[in-house]
Amino acid sequence: MRIGIDTLFEHPERPSSAIDYLKNLVEWLPRTGPEHSYYVFVSPRNRHHFRGTAPNVHWVQCFVSNENMPLRIAFQQTVLPYRIVKLGLDVLFSPGNVCPLLGDFRRVLKICTLHHYQMPDLVGRTRSLYRKFAFAQSAKRADRIVANTLATKSDICKWIGVPETKVSVVVEASYEFYAATPQEVTQSIRAKYGIDHDYILFVSNLYAYKNLETLLRAFAKLARQQGFDYQLVVAGRDCDSQQAKLETLADSLSIAPLVRFLGFVPPENMPGLYTGARVFVYPSLSETFGKPLIEAMNCGVPVVASDASSIPEVLGGAGTLVKPLDVDEMSQAIHEASMNETLRAKLIKRGLERARSFSWQASAEETLHVIESTVCQAA
């Protein structure tokens, strides 16, 4: 079988949070199904994201990726179908929410986000309108759709009108190097980023729906309590100028000296950053998966997270859930997870056990099963 994989939706210098999924997919699929040939569509600029020299992997050079979004979209909808047919591919796997609408070949589509339905005001009107049209048309054209949680599958069926039988759930995972680090590694990471207190940690790109405003307000309430001597560390790329707004809010709450915005932190530094945290907080209003949850659990950090969308499903009872906009409930949960040693030990144990249920090998096996069954149905 000749399988195409489209990676062009990733930006060469500012990849999305899906980049880890995509890199592991490209690495594990050829191992899982060595009898197949894989044609990975890359650009000269985003090729550096991907490694691997397996003989059954072929790198197909395209002249653009997401550094020029309009041109990338045009390429995917016009030139890419021609390339697929010319290469004689049996199926294209499109992990970036949209797939080509033209061309006679099988399509497996992965839908990763539905925020434009759930909170269009935070996504923006123009972007929401484009996504609603492009996602719906792609879902209609695709032979099968992959979702990463049951919650996401339910949303796809609800918002796009896709039959449940067309959507398969394939969970994701995190890199194996996400594990608790020795104390000297943790100390060096703290020194590197100027963290001079014990800290509460948040990790993700700073989109508005990540709900950091509520976390800042909850932290401000805790900072006024005697005995709560922590910093709040925020690790993630700025998006849509959110950091400036959050810094202004932190200043108005009189906690600016206690909040550290680190920006993007390279993956090799993340295990030490997670391990050193007293609590990991994930207050997001909407998620299709929430990979930082697994990373934190693998590193032995107690988790406090919102009870929204897929988060309870991913945590599986291994963390403390709170209403995402309830400042009092969030602050109380953070206080308990940071100060109550019995609760901390319980959350750490449950988190480590839960994290072991996610693996890239299993994800690749299930993804390949969906791809193979799609082609077999057409035969």
Secondary structure, DSSP 8 states (H G I E B T S, - for coil): -EEEEE-TTS-SSS--TTHHHHHHHHHHHHHH-TTSEEEEEE-TTTGGG-----TTEEEEE-S--TTSHHHHHHHHHHHHHHHHHHHT-SEEEE-SS---SSSSSEEEEE----HHHH-HHHH-HHHHHHHHHHHHHHHHH-SEEEESSHHHHHHHHHHH---GGGEEE------TT-S---HHHHHHHHHHTT--S-EEEEES-B-GGG-HHHHHHHHHHHHTSTT---EEEEES-B-TTHHHHHHHHHHHTT-GGGEEEEE---GGGHHHHHHH-SEEEE--S--S--HHHHHHHHTT--EEEE--TTHHHHHTTSSEEE-TT-HHHHHHHHHHHHH-HHHHHHHHHHHHHHHTT--HHHHHHHHHHHHHHHHHHH-
